[in-house]
C-alpha cells in the first residue's frame, strides 16, 4: 500500500466492524494519495451523520470495541478518518443494477487519475532553475509541518511560471493537488464560489451543490482538515480570497504545501504569510537568451544585431513579459530599419500585451497613489527617495506611507547606489 499512488476503498454497513479495514483507511489518508470511495448500500453521510444520536453503521461497531476494551487508543483517529472520507467524491451502489455502472466509472476515473498531465511551464525557462532553488531555500526555513509560502512580484515577472514549475514538481507523485488560476479576476466577476468548486473537485472532496462563498468555506473546512494537500492560489489581490479558499489554513494537515502568488506584499502579510519569495528580473545573461530565443530562435543575436539587441534589453529591464513579447514581434524581421523603428516606438508606447498586464496594478491604486506613481515616473526616476517624500509631504500627502504602498504593489523600487537610495520605476 505504501507504494500505491491511488487507493480504492469500498464501504459497506459492516466496514467499521473490521479494525484491519479501519487501520488501512487511516494509512491511506496519511499517505496523501487519492482515495476513490465506493459506498455499497450505504450513503456517504452514514459515515459521519448521527441518526437519533447514533451513526447506525459506525457507532454500534465502535461501542463493541469499547465494551471489549480493544483499540481504545485508535478509535478517535478511525472516527476522524471515516468522517474525512465521507466528503470524498465517490460512487454509490444501492442495488445490483448499479454495479456495472460503478465499475465503469471507477475504471475511467483510475485511468484519468493515473495519467496526470503536467502544466505547461515555459518554452524557454531562463532563470527558472535558480528561482526554484531560492524558493525552496525560503520554504525550507518554515519551521512548520505545513508550508505556506508567498510569491510576490510585479506583473509579467514570472510568478505564475515559477508556481507552475513548483506545482509540477510537488504533484508528480501526489493526487490531491490543485492549481487555481486567475483568482483576482474570478473575485471581480463574483465567481469565487466557482473556484471553490474547482478546488473541491481537484482534491476529490464530496460536496453538495452550493452557490455562495460562505457555503463553500464550510465544505472546504471539513475536507482540508482531513488530508495533506498541495494548492496554488494564483493572482490573489485580497486576503478575503485566501480566506474563502483556505478557511482553515491554520489547521491544515501536516505535509501540506500552499503557494500564493500576488502583486501585493500586504496581502501576504495580512494573511499571516511570513515566508515570501520576491520575484527578481532576469540577470543580463538570461535576459539576452530569452529575448534572442524569441527573436532569432537561438540564444544569441545574429551577426550585426548585437548593438540594437542591447538597446532592446536595456528597455526591457529584465522583465520576462517584455522580453517575450518584443522578441516575438521582431521574429523574422531582418531589416535593421524595422528594428530601429520598433525601438523608437516602444520609447513612446508599449505593445498592448505588455501594457494590459502592467496597467492592472496601476488601475487598482486610489487617486492619491496614482498621482504619486505618475510623479515618480515623470520626475523622480534617478532621484533620491527622500526627495520624493519631501515633495509629497509638502502636498499634504503622507509621503512615506504612499511610497510604501507603491513598493508593496511592486510599482516602484529603490536601487541602491553608493551613498544614496535612488528611485526606479517598475511599471
Secondary structure, DSSP 8 states (H G I E B T S, - for coil): -TT-SEEEEEE-TTGGG-HHHHHHHHHHHHHT-EEEEEEESS-GGGGT--BTTB-TTTHHHHHHHHHHT-STTTHHHHHHHHHHHTTB-EEEE-STHHHHHHHHHHHHHHHHHHS-------SS-TTHHHHHHHHHHHHHT--SSSEEEEEE--TTSSHHHHHHHHHHHHHSS-SSEEEE--HHHHHHTT-HHHHHHHHHHHTTB------SHHHHHHHHHHHHTTS--EEEEEEE-SHHHHHHH-TTGGG--TT-EEEEEES-HHHHHHTT--EEEE-----HHHHHHHHHHHHHSSSS--TT-HHHHHHHHHHHTT-HHHHHHHHHHHTT---HHHHHHHHHHHTT---HHHHHHHHHHHHTS-HHHHHHHHHIIIIITTSBHHHHHHHHHHTTS-HHHHHHHHHHTTSEEEEEETTEEEEEE--
